[in-house]
């Protein structure tokens, strides 16, 4: 009999489950304040939907044995975009939705064994609006949600911002056969791959400079403008980032513009985002997202509604970040309600209800106790804060 969970899976203990629920509730409160409505996309989808037009590598999909090609969702966005373009297509745009759910990704470890990783995700999707205002709303909402999580100065939160269109414009003068290789070298931070490109030396030097170009938004955009000229995308992105600057500064978050940054999944064709914090030993990505108009258009026949942008928080990563960087904590413990005789069980249930009515945690001792000392001993063994012992009724 197997005594361990499957490779990549984890048992969550009560403290972890409670922490996950608390974090999800904090985020949900923010989503609702911003006018977002909750949906629950299916865990099982067709592979055609899950692959998102090739944006998600099919090797990362967990496939199911069924009469039609099915799998478990690796993220929530594609399923929500499909539902918004079908069952919710009559709803007015922009459509603001949020969801929480488990995602599943397949990978192979160093030994060649298959691993299936579960992640709890909470995030939002803003559909049917392709304007810069939607991008601005998304970043402000991301910051508002992150502000509720209890991040501290020691976490050094940094929001990485990139733009698919900006990177495309910077690669426009690269020969078409070398352009995909150049993009891969930049997004993979691979200077050796840049050296191997068959491009003129002046272009190679620009790509090397671009690989190192990241930091404060205005200075990065100034440098890009020297290369591209005053294109509208630069002005639009500058205005968006300027509008969120005060909010970021207010919560001690650093904005970093990185024109070569792209998220893990190739879903995005516009603004892209990743929120990174410093963990106990290494940086931890706790949220990511961006604009995915092309994905929505795969499901949507109305060109006016073919737009979407969103983000997702990795709840497990946030929980582990906060636990790893916090000092030891003592979780709230329940009282143990114990009785001297079985006949006093109704009294114990009444006392239990009194505690619950005051908002105090309390649990019932199922065995009778000869005295208060025995009740205290059992309470201590169970990790309770103390015993409420009810002596025998006269």
N, C-alpha and C positions, 0 to 999 in steps of 0.2 A: 504493500500500500504506500502511495506517495505521501510523504509527510511535509513537503514543501510546496508552495504555490508554483505555478508555471513560470518558466523563465520570462522575466520582464514584469511579472505581476507582483503585487504587494498586498499583504494583509494590513489593513488600517485599524489601529486600536482606538478605543473610545475617545481618547484625548485628540487624536488626529481627526477623527470624524467630526467631533464637536468644533474643532478649529476650522475645518473646511466649511461647515455649515455657517459658522459665524462670518467668515470672510465672504461667502456667497451672499449672505443676507445684507452685509454692509454695501456690497456692490449693487445689489438689486434695489436698495433704497435710493441710490443715486440715479440709476437708470429710470426708475419710475418718476423721480422728480423732473427729469428732462423729457418726459412724455413718451417713453418707450414702453411697449407692451410685451408681455412674456409669451413666447411660443416654445413648443417642444418638438424639435425635428426628430424623425425616426432614427433609431440606432442603426438599422439595416437599410441600405440603399442599393440601387443598381450600380454596377461598376461604372457605367457611363456617366452617372452623376458624380460619383466619388472621384473619378479621374479628372473631372473639371476640364475637359478638353485637352488633356495631356499636361495640365499644370501641376498635377500631383503624380509623382513617380509610382507606377503600379506595383513596384517592388515594396512600397511602404504600405500597401493596402492589405488588410486582413480579409481574405476571401472566404466565402461560405460555400458549402456543398449544397446546391439547390438546382431546381430545374431551369432557372435563369441565372445569369451572372450577377451575383450579389456579394456585398461585403459590409464590413463594419466601418462606420464613418471615421476618417482620420482627423477631421475638423468639422465645424458646424456650419461654416459659411455656405458651401455649395448646396446643402439641403435646404437652408433657409431661403437662398436665392431661388431655388426651384419652386418652393411653396409660394413665395411672394409673386412669382410670375405665372402661377396657375391658380391655386385655390384663393389667393388673396389679390388677384389681378384687378378686381373691381374696387379695391380700397384706394382712397385718394393718396397721392404722393406728395411729399416724401413719406415713406412708410418706415416707421421707427419700431424696431423689434429687438428683443433681447432674449437670451437663452442660457441655460446652464446644463451641462451634460458631460458624460464621459466620452472621450475619443480614444481610438485604438490605432496604433501604428506598428507595422511589422519591420523588423530589421534583422540583420545577421551579425552575431558577435564574432570576435577574433578567431574563435574555433570553428566557425561555420555553422553554428547552431542557430535556429530560428528563435527570435525573441518577439514577444508581443507586449507592447508598452501601453498601459492605460494612463490617461491624464484626465483630470477634472478641469473643465474649461468654463469660464463665464465671460460673456461678451455681448456686443451689440452689433446690429446691422442697420445702416441708414440707406434705404433703397429708393431709386427713382429720382435722384437729384445729382446731377453731374457738376454742380457749380463749386467754386472755391469756398462758398459759404458752408457747404456741407463738410468739406475738409476741415474748415476752421471749427465747426461745431464738434466734429469728431475728436480733435485734439483737446479742446476744452473739456469735453466729457471724459476723456481718458485721464486728464489731470485731476478733475473733480473726483473721479472714482479712486484714483491712486491715493488721493489725499486722505481717504477714510481708512486706509489699511494699517496705519501706524508706522509708516516708514520713518526712520530717524536719520539724522545727519550722517551717522556712521555708515549708512547704506549707500551714500553718495548716488542717489538716483539720477540717471541720465537718460534722456529721450533721444534716441538716434532717429534722424529724419533723412529720408532720401526721396528721390522721385524718378520713376521709370522713364518719364519723358525727358527729364533733364539728362539722364545718362545716355539716352538714345541720341539726343542732340549733340552731345559731346563726342559720340562715336560716328556721327554722320559722315565725316570725311574719310573714315577708314574704308578700305576696299571691302566690298560685300563678302568676299570669301574669308576675310580675316576678322570681320566685325563680331561674329559669335565667339570666336576665340578670344578677342580682346575683352568682350563683356565678361566672359567666364574668368579671365585672368583678374579683372578688376574686382568682381564680386567675390572671388575666392581669395583676394589679397595675395596673389601669386606673382612676385616680381620676376621669377625665373621664366614664367610663361610669357610675360611681356617681352623679355629679352629674346624669346624664340619666335616672336611674331615676324612675319614677312611684310614689314611696313617701312616706309622711309624713316630715317633717323629723327627728323623733326617731330613726326607723329609718335615715335617711341618715347622721346623725351617728354612730350605732353602726357602720354599715358602714365609714365613714371611719376610725373608731378601729380596727376589726378589720383594715383594710388595713395599718395600721402596727404591729399587735400581733404581735411575734415576739421571741424571746430565751430567757432562762433559763426552764426548764420550770415551776418552781414559781410564779414570778411571773406567767407567762402564764396558767396554769391558775387562779390566784387571781382574775385579772381576769375570766376566762370564767365562773367560779363566781358572780361578782357579777351576771352577766347571766342565767345559766341556773338558778342554785341548785345544791345538792349532788347532781347527777345521778350515777348509778353509773359512767358512762363516764369522768367526770373522775377519780374515785377509782382506777379500773382503769388508766387511762393514767398517772396519777401514780405508781402502784406500779411499773409497767413501767419507766418512765424512771428512777425512783430506783434500781432494781436494776442498771441498766447504768451509772449515773453513775460509780462508782469505776473500772470498766474503761476508760471513756472518758477519765477524768482521768489514769489511769496511762499511756495512750499519747499524751497531749497532744492529745486530740481534744475539740472543743467540741460540746456538744449544744445544738441550737436548736429550740425548738418554734415552729412556724408554722402556725396553724390554717387559713390560706388556701392553703397549699402543696398542689399536686397534681402528680404526674408527667406526663410527655409523653403516654403512653398512658392512656386512660380505662378501664383494666382493673380498677382497685382500688375496693373498697367498705369498707375499714377503715383500718388503720394504713398510712401511706405514708412512704417513706424516700428520701433522696438524700444521698450522700456527696460533698462538694464540697471541692476543694483549690485553693490559689492557685497558678496556673501562672506562667510567665515574664512574661506580659502580662495575663492575665485569669483569672478563676476557671474551673476545669475540673471537670465532673461525672464521677466515675469509677465510681459504682455507684448503683443505684436499685432500688426494689422496693416490696413491701407485701402487703397481704391482698387476695385475689381470690376470695372464697367464691362470688360469683355466677357467675363464669366456670366454676368446677368443677361447679356445679349444672347447667350447660348440657349436660355430658357424663355426669353421674352421676345414676342413678335412686335411689340410697340416700341419703336426707336426712342420715343420720348421717355419711356420708363427704363431704358437699358442702361442703368447706372447703379452703382453700389459702393459703399465704403463701410468699413467696420474694424473692430479689434476684438481680441480675446485675451483674457487673463488666464495664466496657468496657476490654478489654485494651489496645487501641490507645491510648486516652486515657491510661491509666496509663503505658505505655511512653513516650509523648511528654512527659508531665509529668516523669518522672524524667530523661529525656534533656535536656529544656530547662532544668531547674533544677540539673543536676549540672555539675561542672567537667569538663574534658576527661579522657577515660579512654583507656587503652591496652588494647585487647582482647587476650586471650591469643592468641599466635601459634604456629603449628606449626613444627617442625623440617622441613628439607628433606633427605631421604635420597637421596644421589646416588652414582653408581658410575662407575668409569673405563672399564669395558667392558660390553657387553651380557651377556657370560657371567657377570658378577657380580650379575645381577638377583636370583637366589635369596638371596644374602647381604644384599642391600638389603631384601628382604621380611622376612628374619629380624630385621634391625635395626629395621624398622618395627614388627614385632610386639613386640619388647622395649620400645620406647617406649610403645606402647599398653598393654602390661602394667603399666607404671609409672603409667599415667594421663596420659601426656604426649601431646599432639597431634603428629602427624608425617604428612607426605605424601611421596609417591614422585616423584622426578624421572624423567621418562620418557626424557630424552636423556642420553647419556654425556657426562662432563665430563673434560677433559684433566687438570685438576688441582683442588686445593681452592679456588684463587682463582676459577675459573670457577663452581664450585658455590656459593660465597658470593655471587657476582654474581647468579646466578639466584635464590638465596634472597632477596636484597635486593629484586629486581624483583617477586617474588611476595608480599612482605610477611611472609616467614617470620622467625623469631627467629634463625636461623642454619642452617648446613649441616652435616650429618653425612656427610663424604666418605669413601667406601671405595675405597682405592687398588686397583689390579689385583692379583688373586691371583697369588702366585709360581708 
